[in-house]
């Protein structure tokens, strides 16, 4: 079993890939705290392992993508002490064995590179990856696997929290697509403004990118919020919540094999 750990700005995701069944079978999420302790991780994961019948000796490889370097020592310690495994932390040198590349490997987030690795392995063609995370990102990949550019805007939850934090009377609302674009009350107005607004943002960004490229691209959506904007379903060729996890797996195994 392969364990992929995706340490983002909002959540740390632990994904478990069954190598016999060739599918992701379990997922555990915990909030990202820069002062997270090894004891907290061990307690939460121990319970999750028990509930799902996972044994630590079933895990063969562990790969980590992290955009929060402050917690990397804790993640490494967790793997070493609890799982009794050496983990592979993806870095700027990790992509040399892959079909994909970037001109600035030490600047681009490892989560975006994981998305690219998985998407290009899947389609072997130019593509745009839309990642609905803490930030909403658009990563553009050419036919040769090279990253052509990345666009970044605040994510859905980030926008909602910013509105809530910087206004006196507006509440923090649930991310639920309203039936009408016309807000009928305060909560509905915020939902409509953010969700229909972001729908137009995504459509407009995809149109602008492909207009500049001069050709159409395969569009893949990922991230925990990738299914929220239901009006975008026709804009995506594929929605894959596990894209980042799959990229972690591919990059980790490519680098482990290179040692053999």
C-alpha positions as semicolon CSV with decimal commas, in nm:
position;residue;x (nm);y (nm);z (nm)
1;X;0,000;0,000;0,000
2;X;0,126;0,346;-0,089
3;X;0,072;0,637;0,149
4;X;0,065;0,986;-0,006
5;X;0,076;1,285;0,229
6;X;-0,033;1,617;0,081
7;X;0,046;1,897;0,327
8;X;-0,136;2,207;0,210
9;X;-0,207;2,543;0,367
10;X;-0,550;2,439;0,498
11;X;-0,539;2,059;0,530
12;X;-0,299;1,769;0,552
13;X;-0,440;1,483;0,343
14;X;-0,332;1,123;0,390
15;X;-0,427;0,909;0,090
16;X;-0,393;0,530;0,078
17;X;-0,344;0,356;-0,257
18;X;-0,411;-0,018;-0,286
19;X;-0,143;-0,142;-0,525
20;X;-0,329;-0,468;-0,595
21;X;-0,661;-0,304;-0,677
22;X;-0,493;-0,002;-0,841
23;X;-0,716;0,252;-0,667
24;X;-0,722;0,501;-0,382
25;X;-0,920;0,337;-0,105
26;X;-0,894;0,561;0,202
27;X;-0,847;0,929;0,275
28;X;-0,789;1,107;0,604
29;X;-0,782;1,486;0,650
30;X;-0,670;1,699;0,938
31;X;-0,634;2,076;0,965
32;X;-0,293;2,223;0,897
33;X;-0,143;2,388;1,205
34;X;0,214;2,508;1,195
35;X;0,255;2,396;1,557
36;X;0,103;2,050;1,499
37;X;0,260;1,786;1,724
38;X;0,374;1,434;1,653
39;X;0,150;1,313;1,937
40;X;-0,160;1,465;1,777
41;X;-0,082;1,306;1,441
42;X;-0,013;0,967;1,594
43;X;-0,334;0,977;1,798
44;X;-0,552;1,075;1,501
45;X;-0,392;0,833;1,255
46;X;-0,386;0,545;1,503
47;X;-0,763;0,571;1,542
48;X;-0,811;0,603;1,164
49;X;-0,593;0,295;1,105
50;X;-0,796;0,094;1,357
51;X;-1,133;0,202;1,211
52;X;-1,027;0,110;0,856
53;X;-0,830;-0,206;0,929
54;X;-0,500;-0,061;0,808
55;X;-0,177;-0,210;0,940
56;X;0,141;-0,008;0,933
57;X;0,340;-0,298;0,790
58;X;0,111;-0,296;0,482
59;X;0,253;0,042;0,378
60;X;0,543;-0,005;0,136
61;X;0,624;0,356;0,037
62;X;0,547;0,702;0,172
63;X;0,564;1,017;-0,040
64;X;0,513;1,372;0,083
65;X;0,426;1,690;-0,102
66;X;0,440;1,990;0,129
67;X;0,389;2,362;0,075
68;X;0,418;2,420;0,451
69;X;0,787;2,357;0,530
70;X;0,732;2,436;0,899
71;X;0,562;2,100;0,954
72;X;0,797;1,886;0,743
73;X;1,007;1,772;1,044
74;X;0,692;1,650;1,219
75;X;0,574;1,458;0,912
76;X;0,915;1,294;0,872
77;X;0,922;1,204;1,240
78;X;0,572;1,057;1,217
79;X;0,678;0,833;0,928
80;X;0,995;0,726;1,105
81;X;0,846;0,658;1,448
82;X;0,487;0,550;1,384
83;X;0,509;0,390;1,039
84;X;0,874;0,282;1,076
85;X;0,932;0,396;0,716
86;X;1,161;0,645;0,548
87;X;0,951;0,894;0,355
88;X;1,032;1,071;0,028
89;X;0,985;1,448;0,044
90;X;0,929;1,588;-0,304
91;X;1,163;1,875;-0,392
92;X;1,296;2,065;-0,692
93;X;1,526;1,777;-0,790
94;X;1,244;1,522;-0,796
95;X;1,128;1,587;-1,152
96;X;1,439;1,485;-1,346
97;X;1,304;1,131;-1,398
98;X;0,962;1,248;-1,518
99;X;0,803;1,329;-1,854
100;X;0,707;1,673;-1,722
101;X;0,928;1,969;-1,639
102;X;0,936;2,330;-1,528
103;X;1,190;2,606;-1,581
104;X;1,175;2,695;-1,210
105;X;1,156;2,367;-1,015
106;X;1,241;2,529;-0,683
107;X;0,978;2,802;-0,717
108;X;0,667;2,615;-0,827
109;X;0,474;2,439;-0,551
110;X;0,524;2,063;-0,529
111;X;0,145;2,022;-0,518
112;X;0,116;2,182;-0,863
113;X;0,395;1,962;-0,998
114;X;0,217;1,656;-0,860
115;X;-0,100;1,764;-1,043
116;X;0,097;1,807;-1,364
117;X;0,272;1,469;-1,332
118;X;-0,059;1,287;-1,280
119;X;-0,251;1,475;-1,550
120;X;0,019;1,433;-1,815
121;X;0,059;1,065;-1,731
122;X;-0,318;1,028;-1,775
123;X;-0,362;1,215;-2,105
124;X;-0,011;1,249;-2,259
125;X;-0,125;1,580;-2,407
126;X;-0,145;1,953;-2,345
127;X;-0,377;2,030;-2,058
128;X;-0,492;2,285;-1,802
129;X;-0,524;2,177;-1,440
130;X;-0,766;2,377;-1,227
131;X;-0,699;2,316;-0,857
132;X;-0,967;2,434;-0,615
133;X;-0,769;2,466;-0,292
134;X;-0,677;2,744;-0,051
135;X;-0,573;2,916;-0,372
136;X;-0,747;2,858;-0,703
137;X;-0,473;2,774;-0,953
138;X;-0,460;2,720;-1,327
139;X;-0,153;2,525;-1,441
140;X;-0,095;2,514;-1,817
141;X;0,103;2,226;-1,967
142;X;0,223;2,188;-2,327
143;X;0,231;1,877;-2,546
144;X;0,592;1,815;-2,444
145;X;0,506;1,812;-2,072
146;X;0,659;2,153;-1,999
147;X;0,471;2,395;-1,778
148;X;0,386;2,702;-1,984
149;X;0,246;2,910;-1,700
150;X;0,049;2,923;-1,376
151;X;-0,230;3,159;-1,270
152;X;-0,321;3,201;-0,904
153;X;-0,625;3,365;-0,741
154;X;-0,772;3,335;-0,388
155;X;-0,969;3,015;-0,340
156;X;-1,339;2,991;-0,263
157;X;-1,301;2,948;0,113
158;X;-1,032;3,214;0,121
159;X;-1,268;3,459;-0,048
160;X;-1,553;3,375;0,189
161;X;-1,330;3,413;0,497
162;X;-1,188;3,743;0,371
163;X;-1,539;3,881;0,326
164;X;-1,642;3,760;0,671
165;X;-1,327;3,888;0,843
166;X;-1,330;4,234;0,688
167;X;-1,697;4,326;0,725
168;X;-1,895;4,390;1,042
169;X;-2,235;4,244;0,955
170;X;-2,178;3,980;0,687
171;X;-2,180;3,620;0,816
172;X;-1,953;3,334;0,710
173;X;-2,175;3,115;0,492
174;X;-2,185;2,759;0,365
175;X;-2,033;2,697;0,021
176;X;-2,353;2,580;-0,143
177;X;-2,453;2,669;-0,499
178;X;-2,781;2,870;-0,487
179;X;-3,054;2,802;-0,742
180;X;-3,073;3,166;-0,848
181;X;-2,802;3,417;-0,934
182;X;-3,021;3,689;-0,779
183;X;-2,959;3,708;-0,403
184;X;-3,282;3,709;-0,202
185;X;-3,130;3,753;0,146
186;X;-2,784;3,815;0,297
187;X;-2,668;3,454;0,296
188;X;-2,809;3,387;-0,051
189;X;-2,648;3,709;-0,178
190;X;-2,301;3,605;-0,059
191;X;-2,339;3,252;-0,196
192;X;-2,458;3,384;-0,529
193;X;-2,190;3,651;-0,553
194;X;-1,901;3,419;-0,466
195;X;-2,011;3,099;-0,640
196;X;-2,159;3,243;-0,959
197;X;-1,876;3,494;-0,963
198;X;-1,614;3,220;-0,943
199;X;-1,799;3,021;-1,208
200;X;-1,756;3,314;-1,446
201;X;-1,395;3,361;-1,331
202;X;-1,303;3,002;-1,412
203;X;-1,481;3,006;-1,748
204;X;-1,324;3,338;-1,839
205;X;-0,974;3,228;-1,736
206;X;-0,998;2,905;-1,936
207;X;-1,120;3,099;-2,240
208;X;-0,840;3,356;-2,210
209;X;-0,570;3,091;-2,167
210;X;-0,685;2,889;-2,468
211;X;-0,729;3,203;-2,679
212;X;-0,367;3,300;-2,608
213;X;-0,242;2,947;-2,675
214;X;-0,432;2,932;-3,002
215;X;-0,560;2,580;-2,941
216;X;-0,794;2,395;-2,706
217;X;-0,664;2,194;-2,414
218;X;-0,785;1,909;-2,200
219;X;-0,911;2,060;-1,873
220;X;-0,885;1,868;-1,546
221;X;-1,030;1,989;-1,215
222;X;-0,904;1,877;-0,877
223;X;-0,902;1,984;-0,513
224;X;-1,146;1,940;-0,228
225;X;-1,381;2,208;-0,365
226;X;-1,373;2,094;-0,727
227;X;-1,732;1,967;-0,716
228;X;-1,886;2,279;-0,557
229;X;-1,931;2,482;-0,876
230;X;-2,175;2,249;-1,050
231;X;-2,228;2,500;-1,332
232;X;-1,873;2,423;-1,444
233;X;-1,928;2,053;-1,512
234;X;-1,930;2,107;-1,889
235;X;-1,603;2,302;-1,871
236;X;-1,399;2,005;-1,746
237;X;-1,298;1,691;-1,932
238;X;-1,236;1,523;-1,600
239;X;-1,279;1,593;-1,229
240;X;-1,032;1,398;-1,015
241;X;-1,010;1,472;-0,642
242;X;-0,713;1,236;-0,614
243;X;-0,498;1,401;-0,880
244;X;-0,244;1,547;-0,635
245;X;-0,221;1,219;-0,444
246;X;-0,163;1,028;-0,768
247;X;0,111;1,272;-0,862
248;X;0,279;1,219;-0,525
249;X;0,272;0,846;-0,591
250;X;0,414;0,875;-0,943
251;X;0,695;1,113;-0,845
252;X;0,790;0,916;-0,535
253;X;0,803;0,581;-0,715
254;X;0,999;0,730;-1,006
255;X;1,265;0,848;-0,763
256;X;1,270;0,525;-0,563
257;X;1,317;0,326;-0,884
258;X;1,606;0,551;-0,986
259;X;1,792;0,433;-0,676
260;X;1,760;0,066;-0,771
